[in-house]
Amino acid sequence: MRKNVVLLLCSLLLMLTAAGCGSNSNAGSTGNSTSGNAGGANQGGKETVEVTMAYWANASEQKNFEFMVNGLEKEYPNIKVKMQMYPTSDEFWKAVPSAIAAGVGPDIIAMSDEGNYEYIKKGVLAPLDELIGQVGFEKDRITASLYKGWTNENELYGIPYDSSTSMLAINKAMFDKSGITKYPETMDEVVELAKAMTTKDVKGIIGNIDPFHITQYVHAFGGDWGFGKTINSKENVAGVQFFVDLFLKNQVAIAPIEVGAPWDGEVFSQEKGAMSTAGPWYVGHLKEANPDMEMVALPMPKGTVEAQSAYSHGLSILAGSKHKEEAMSVIKYALRDEAQINAIDVVGYSPAVSALLPKYLEQNPELKPVFDNMEKYGMPFAYPEQTKAFHADLLKGVEEIIFKKDGLTVEQLLDKLQSEYGEN
């Protein structure tokens, strides 16, 4: 699942604020270059500049990245793009930070917004607002809620190139047998339905003890990690307590670790859990893992407020890049409609460009209510600066509350996390 890649971020990147980035390095390059014409007449005889873009990709994603920059030299004859592709996020985060620290890193990196705050705060990423104006990029083409995950103190640090969101996934056959006729719109109704669908062999809901899933309940009860400012807010306590109570008070939840499953989608496809907080990736997973299952996809139910995660992968420019304006021109070109449509067709990504979302939904009509809700109520994850360490301690604490039952409370856990990871 794409959201998990952020946990692999290498701590070396925190050293990079003191290092400059070049754009002529071959370090870590496993892809091909897209060549441009030097000193094109349309660019006023400018010297050819090489802009390096680093990213990780599977086979279909690689095709889309290549399509993003294909033909760029016709519009920008003075810009040459060097593609640095890594097969996995792990390899990316091992190689790229070292290259940047050595002064030979890329100009552009592709990453998720789930852990980008750490790198924004450390000054690794460059603010883009002025560059956007210089190259004439049309910001309003992108779904507005996606920018929240790339914005800090009213400055933008990345341009989303895809979109994703959260949802509630329900096994329709199990729902039909539950005796309940109305899909849940509130968290209280989620509990009611989970009780009705719980049997000797199946739990009513899957509770993956994971930051993504816990955050769905935090958001539903009006909470927000606030980049570390509001970790122990009463709303956050209410959301995490609701999640814990699915196991302890209501006894309707099952965690993947209880059945030896690596993630919630496997528990769902094996029909050991009747519903789960989820995302659009469930559609593709079920086609492979359980094609006969009919899934109902719903917007996230309301706790005390309407809320749903909105997040993305984006293209950012490193602060040490010597060719920021040219890099922004590459991003502008990479986000053209043609490339976004290619991502829908080749990768199955939902687009960042809002006008193209209907095309994606033509292929996935069951997700329309989910994405409609994201556009209205989408929220970023807003994890604290020390994202990886915060995740580890949050999950350790929640597991202790659920499985050890040694007296630790949700309020005590979040107070401790506020003390360790909070920001004034």
For each residue, the residues with C-beta under 8 A, 3 or more apart:
1: 4 263 265 279 281
2: 5 112 164 281 313
3: 6 112 114 164 212 279 311
4: 1 7
5: 2 8 56 89 112
6: 3 9 111 112 114 115 387
7: 4 115 388 391
8: 5 89 90 93
9: 6 13 93 115 118 387 388
10: 13 93 94 97
11: 14 388
12: 15 16 97 98 101
13: 9 10 16 93 96 97 100 118 119 122 124
14: 11 17 118 122 124
15: 12 18 19 97 101
16: 12 13 19 97 100 101 105 122 124 318 320
17: 14 122 123 124 319
18: 15
19: 15 16 100 101 102 103 105 320
20: 103 320 322
21: 100 103 104 105 106 107 318 319 320 321 322
22: 25 103 104 105 322
23: 49 50 51 52 82 106 107 321 322 323
24: 50 52 104
25: 22 28 29 52 99 104 105 106
26: 29
27: 95 98 99 102 104 105
28: 25 54 84 86 95 96 99
29: 25 26 82 83 84 85
30: 84 85 86 87
31: 62 65 66 83 84 85
32: 66 83
33: 80 81 82 83
34: 66 69 70 72 73 80 81 82 83
35: 73 80
36: 40 48 72 73 76 77 78 79 80 81
37: 40 48 73 77 78
38: 47 48 77 78
39: 43 45 46 47 48 77 78
40: 36 37 43 46 73 76 77 78
41: 44 45 77
42: 77
43: 39 40 46 76 77 78
44: 41
45: 39 41
46: 39 40 43 49 78
47: 38 39 78
48: 36 37 38 39 78 79 80
49: 23 46 78 79 80 323 326
50: 23 24 80 81 82 323
51: 23 79 80 81 82 107 108 323 326 327 330
52: 23 24 25 81 82 83 84 105 106 107 108
53: 65 69 81 82 83 84 106 107 108 109 110 315 330
54: 28 84 86 92 96 105 106 108 109 110
55: 65 83 84 85 86 92 109 110
56: 5 85 86 87 88 89 91 92 110
57: 61 62 64 65 85 86 87
58: 61 62 87
59: 62 63
60: 63 64 346 347 348
61: 57 58 64 65 347
62: 31 57 58 59 65 66 85
63: 59 60 66 67 342 346 347
64: 57 60 61 67 68 339 342 343 346 347 349
65: 31 53 55 57 61 62 68 69 83 85 110
66: 31 32 34 62 63 69 70 83
67: 63 64 70 338 339 342 346
68: 64 65 161 333 334 339 342
69: 34 53 65 66 72 81 83 330 333 334
70: 34 66 67
71: 74 75
72: 34 36 69 75 76 79 81 330 333
73: 34 35 36 37 40 76 77 79 80
74: 71 77
75: 71 72 333
76: 36 40 43 72 73 79 326 329 330 333
77: 36 37 38 39 40 41 42 43 73 74
78: 36 37 38 39 40 43 46 47 48 49 326
79: 36 48 49 51 72 73 76 326 329 330
80: 33 34 35 36 48 49 50 51 73
81: 33 34 36 50 51 52 53 69 72 330
82: 23 29 33 34 50 51 52 53
83: 29 31 32 33 34 52 53 55 65 66 69
84: 28 29 30 31 52 53 54 55 96 106
85: 29 30 31 55 56 57 62 65
86: 28 30 54 55 56 57 89 91 92 95 96
87: 30 56 57 58 91
88: 56 91 92
89: 5 8 56 86 92 93
90: 8 93 94
91: 56 86 87 88 94 95
92: 54 55 56 86 88 89 95 96
93: 8 9 10 13 89 90 96 97
94: 10 90 91 97 98
95: 27 28 86 91 92 98 99
96: 13 28 54 84 86 92 93 99 100 105 106 109
97: 10 12 13 15 16 93 94 100 101
98: 12 27 94 95 101 102
99: 25 27 28 95 96 102 104 105 106
100: 13 16 19 21 96 97 103 104 105 106 124 318 320
101: 12 15 16 19 97 98 105
102: 19 27 98 99 105
103: 19 20 21 22 100 320
104: 21 22 24 25 27 99 100
105: 16 19 21 22 25 27 52 54 96 99 100 101 102 318 320
106: 21 23 25 52 53 54 84 96 99 100 109 318 321
107: 21 23 51 52 53 317 318 321 322 323 324 326 327
108: 51 52 53 54 315 316 317 318 321 327 330 331
109: 53 54 55 96 106 315 316 318
110: 53 54 55 56 65 161 313 314 315 316
111: 6 115 116 158 313 314 316
112: 2 3 5 6 115 116 311 312 313 314
113: 116 149 150 158 160 311 312 313 314 380 381
114: 3 6 149 212 311 381 383 387
115: 6 7 9 111 112 118 119 383 387 388
116: 111 112 113 119 120 125 149 150 157 158 314 316
117: 120 121 152 227 382 383 384 385 387
118: 9 13 14 115 121 122 385 386 387
119: 13 115 116 122 124 125
120: 116 117 123 124 125 152 157
121: 117 118 152 385
122: 13 14 16 17 118 119
123: 17 120 319
124: 13 14 16 17 100 119 120 318 319
125: 116 119 120 157 158 316 317 318 319
126: 131 157 316 317 318 319 321 324
127: 130 155 156 157
128: 131 132 155 156 157 158 159 316 317 328
129: 132 133 155 156
130: 127 133 134
131: 126 128 134 135 317 324 325 327 328
132: 128 129 135 137 139 156 328
133: 129 130 136
134: 130 131 325 328
135: 131 132 325 328 329 332
136: 133 332
137: 132 159 328 331 332 335
138: 141
139: 132 142 147 156
140: 144
141: 138 335 353 354 355
142: 139 146 147 159 160 335 352 353 354
143: 146 160 163 310 352 353 354 357 374 375 378
144: 140 147 354 375
145: 148 310 374 375 377 378 379
146: 142 143 149 150 160 163 310 311 312 352 378
147: 139 142 144 150 151 156 160
148: 145 151 310 378 379 380
149: 113 114 116 146 160 310 311 312 314 380 381 382
150: 113 116 146 147 156 157 158 159 160 312 314 316
151: 147 148 154 155 156 157
152: 117 120 121 155 157 227
153:
154: 151
155: 127 128 129 151 152
156: 127 128 129 132 139 147 150 151 159
157: 116 120 125 126 127 128 150 151 152 316
158: 111 113 116 125 128 150 314 315 316
159: 128 137 142 150 156 314 315 316 331 335 352
160: 113 142 143 146 147 149 150 163 312 313 314 352
161: 68 110 312 313 314 315 334 335 340 343 352
162: 312 313 343 349 350 351 352
163: 143 146 160 310 311 312 349 350 351 352 357 371 374
164: 2 3 279 280 281 310 311 312 350
165: 279 280 308 309 310 311 370 371 373 374 378
166: 212 216 277 278 279 300 308 309
167: 277 278 279 280 282 297 298 299 300 308 367 370
168: 184 190 275 276 277 278 297 298 299 300 301
169: 268 275 276 277 278 282 295 296 297 298
170: 174 175 183 193 274 275 295 296 298
171: 174 175 197 268 271 274 275 293 294 295 296
172: 175 176 293 294 295 296
173: 176 177 293 294
174: 170 171 177 178 197 202 271 274 275
175: 170 171 172 178 180 183 193 197 274 275 296
176: 172 173
177: 173 174 197
178: 174 175 193 196 197
179: 196
180: 175 192 193 196
181:
182: 185 189
183: 170 175 296 298
184: 168 187 189 190 192 193 298 301
185: 182 189 301 302
186: 189 190 301 302 303
187: 184 190 191 217 220 221 242 301 302 303
188: 191 192
189: 182 184 185 186 192 193 301
190: 168 184 186 187 193 194 205 275 301
191: 187 188 194 195 246 250 252
192: 180 184 188 189 195 196
193: 170 175 178 180 184 189 190 196 197 204 275
194: 190 191 197 198 203 204 205 246 250 252 253 274 275
195: 191 192 198 204 250 252
196: 178 179 180 192 193 204
197: 171 174 175 177 178 193 194 202 204 274 275
198: 194 195 202 203 204 251 252 274
199: 202
200:
201: 272
202: 174 197 198 199 271 272 273 274
203: 194 198 206 252 253 254 272 273 274
204: 193 194 195 196 197 198 252 253 273 274 275
205: 190 194 246 252 253 254 273 274 275 276
206: 203 253 254 255 256 264 267 268 272 273 275 276 277
207: 213 243 246 247 253 254 255
208: 212 213 255 256 263 264 276 277
209: 213 214 255 257 395 398 399 402
210: 213 214 264 395
211: 214 215 381 383 391 394 395
212: 3 114 166 208 215 216 277 309 381
213: 207 208 209 210 216 217 243 264 276 277
214: 209 210 211 217 218 239 240 243 394 398
215: 211 212 218 219 225 309 381
216: 166 212 213 219 220 277 300 309
217: 187 213 214 220 221 239 240 242 243 277 303
218: 214 215 221 223 224 225 235 236 239 240
219: 215 216 222 223 224 239 300 305 307 308 309 379
220: 187 216 217 239 242 300 301 302 303 304 305 307
221: 187 217 218 235 236 238 239 242 303 304 305
222: 219 235 238 303 304 305 307
223: 218 219 230 233 235 236 238 239
224: 218 219 230 233 235 236 379 382
225: 215 218 228 230 231 236 381 382 383 384
226: 229 230 231 233 382
227: 117 152 382 383 384 385 423
228: 225 231 383 384 385 390 421 422 423
229: 226 422 423 424
230: 223 224 225 226 233 235 236
231: 225 226 228 236 384 414 417 418 421 422
232: 236 237 411 414 415 417 418 422
233: 223 224 226 230 236 237
234: 237 238
235: 218 221 222 223 224 230 238 239 304
236: 218 221 223 224 225 230 231 232 233 239 240 414
237: 232 233 234 240 241 410 411 414
238: 221 222 223 234 235 241 242 303 304
239: 214 217 218 219 220 221 223 235 236 242 243 303
240: 214 217 218 236 237 243 244 398 410 413 414
241: 237 238 244 245 410
242: 187 217 220 221 238 239 245 246 303
243: 207 213 214 217 239 240 246 398
244: 240 241 247 248 398 401 402 410
245: 241 242 248 249 250
246: 191 194 205 207 242 243 249 250 252 253
247: 207 244 250 251 253 255 402
248: 244 245 251 401 402 405
249: 245 246
250: 191 194 195 245 246 247 253
251: 198 247 248
252: 191 194 195 198 203 204 205 246
253: 194 203 204 205 206 207 246 247 250
254: 203 205 206 207 258 259 267 272 273
255: 206 207 208 209 247 258 402
256: 206 208 259 260 261 262 263 264 266 267
257: 209 260 261
258: 254 255
259: 254 256 267 272
260: 256 257
261: 256 257 264 266 267 270 272
262: 256 266
263: 1 208 256 266 267
264: 206 208 210 213 256 261 267 268 273 276 277 278
265: 1 268 269 276 278 281 282 285 289
266: 256 261 262 263 269 270 289
267: 206 254 256 259 261 263 264 270 272 273 276
268: 169 171 206 264 265 271 272 273 275 276 278 282 286
269: 265 266 285 286 289 290 293
270: 261 266 267 289 290
271: 171 174 202 268 274 290 293
272: 201 202 203 206 254 259 261 267 268
273: 202 203 204 205 206 254 264 267 268 276
274: 170 171 174 175 194 197 198 202 203 204 205 271
275: 168 169 170 171 174 175 190 193 194 197 204 205 206 268
276: 168 169 205 206 208 213 264 265 267 268 273
277: 166 167 168 169 206 208 212 213 216 217 264 300
278: 166 167 168 169 264 265 268 281 282 297
279: 1 3 164 165 166 167 282
280: 164 165 167 283 297 350 364 367 370
281: 1 2 164 265 278 284 285
282: 167 169 265 268 278 279 285 286 295 297
283: 280 286 287 295 297 364 366 367
284: 281 287 288 348
285: 265 269 281 282 288 289
286: 268 269 282 283 289 290 291 293 295
287: 283 284 291
288: 284 285 291
289: 265 266 269 270 285 286
290: 269 270 271 286 293
291: 286 287 288
292:
293: 171 172 173 269 271 286 290
294: 171 172 173
295: 169 170 171 172 282 283 286 366
296: 169 170 171 172 175 183 366
297: 167 168 169 278 280 282 283 366 367 369 370
298: 167 168 169 170 183 184 301 369 370
299: 167 168 308 369 370 372 373
300: 166 167 168 216 219 220 277 307 308 309 373
301: 168 184 185 186 187 189 190 220 298
302: 185 186 187 220 305 306 307
303: 186 187 217 220 221 222 238 239 242
304: 220 221 222 235 238
305: 219 220 221 222 302
306: 302 373 376 377
307: 219 220 222 300 302 377 379
308: 165 166 167 219 299 300 370 373 374 377 378 379
309: 165 166 212 215 216 219 300 374 378 379 380 381
310: 143 145 146 148 149 163 164 165 374 378 379 380
311: 3 112 113 114 146 149 163 164 165 380 381
312: 112 113 146 149 150 160 161 162 163 164 352
313: 2 110 111 112 113 160 161 162
314: 110 111 112 113 116 149 150 158 159 160 161
315: 53 108 109 110 158 159 161 331 334 335
316: 108 109 110 111 116 125 126 128 150 157 158 159
317: 107 108 125 126 128 131 321 324 327 328 331
318: 16 21 100 105 106 107 108 109 124 125 126 321
319: 17 21 123 124 125 126
320: 16 19 20 21 100 103 105
321: 21 23 106 107 108 126 317 318 324 327
322: 20 21 22 23 107
323: 23 49 50 51 107 326 327
324: 107 126 131 317 321 327 328
325: 131 134 135 328 329
326: 49 51 76 78 79 107 323 329 330
327: 51 107 108 131 317 321 323 324 330 331
328: 128 131 132 134 135 137 317 324 325 331 332
329: 76 79 135 325 326 332 333
330: 51 53 69 72 76 79 81 108 326 327 333 334
331: 108 137 159 315 317 327 328 334 335
332: 135 136 137 328 329 335 336
333: 68 69 72 75 76 329 330 336
334: 68 69 161 315 330 331 339
335: 137 141 142 159 161 315 331 332 339 340 352 353
336: 332 333 339 340
337: 340 341 353 355 356
338: 67 341 342
339: 64 67 68 334 335 336 342 343
340: 161 335 336 337 343 344 351 352 353 356
341: 337 338 344 345 351 356 359
342: 63 64 67 68 338 339 345 346
343: 64 161 162 339 340 346 347 349 351
344: 340 341 347 348 349 350 351 356 359 360 363
345: 341 342
346: 60 63 64 67 342 343
347: 60 61 63 64 343 344
348: 60 284 344
349: 64 162 163 343 344 360
350: 162 163 164 280 344 357 360 364 367 371
351: 162 163 340 341 343 344 356 357 359 360
352: 142 143 146 159 160 161 162 163 312 335 340
353: 141 142 143 335 337 340 356 357
354: 141 142 143 144 357 375
355: 141 337 358
356: 337 340 341 344 351 353 359 360
357: 143 163 350 351 353 354 360 361 371
358: 355 361 362
359: 341 344 351 356 362 363
360: 344 349 350 351 356 357 363 364
361: 357 358 364 365 367 368 371
362: 358 359 365
363: 344 359 360
364: 280 283 350 360 361 367
365: 361 362 368
366: 283 295 296 297
367: 167 280 283 297 350 361 364 370 371
368: 361 365 371 372
369: 297 298 299 372 373
370: 165 167 280 297 298 299 308 367 373 374
371: 163 165 350 357 361 367 368 374 375
372: 299 368 369 375 376
373: 165 299 300 306 308 369 370 376 377
374: 143 145 163 165 308 309 310 370 371 377 378
375: 143 144 145 354 371 372 378
376: 306 372 373
377: 145 306 307 308 373 374
378: 143 145 146 148 165 308 309 310 374 375
379: 145 148 219 224 307 308 309 310 382
380: 113 148 149 309 310 311
381: 113 114 149 211 212 215 225 309 311
382: 117 149 224 225 226 227 379
383: 114 115 117 211 225 227 228 387 390 391
384: 117 225 227 228 231 387 390 421 422 423
385: 117 118 121 227 228 421 423
386: 118 389 390 421
387: 6 9 114 115 117 118 383 384 390 391
388: 7 9 11 115 391 392
389: 386 392 393 421
390: 228 383 384 386 387 393 394 417 421
391: 7 211 383 387 388 394 395
392: 388 389 395 396
393: 389 390 396 397 416 417 420 421
394: 211 214 390 391 397 398 413 417
395: 209 210 211 391 392 398 399
396: 392 393 399 400
397: 393 394 400 401 408 413 416 417
398: 209 214 240 243 244 394 395 401 402 413
399: 209 395 396 402 403 404
400: 396 397 403 404 406 408
401: 244 248 397 398 404 405 408 409 410 413
402: 209 244 247 248 255 398 399 405
403: 399 400
404: 399 400 401 408
405: 248 401 402
406: 400
407:
408: 397 400 401 404 412 413
409: 401 412 413
410: 237 240 241 244 401 413 414
411: 232 237 414 415
412: 408 409 415 416
413: 240 394 397 398 401 408 409 410 416 417
414: 231 232 236 237 240 410 411 417 418
415: 232 411 412 418 419
416: 393 397 412 413 419 420
417: 231 232 390 393 394 397 413 414 420 421 422
418: 231 232 414 415 421 422
419: 415 416 422
420: 393 416 417
421: 228 231 384 385 386 389 390 393 417 418
422: 228 229 231 232 384 417 418 419
423: 227 228 229 384 385
424: 229
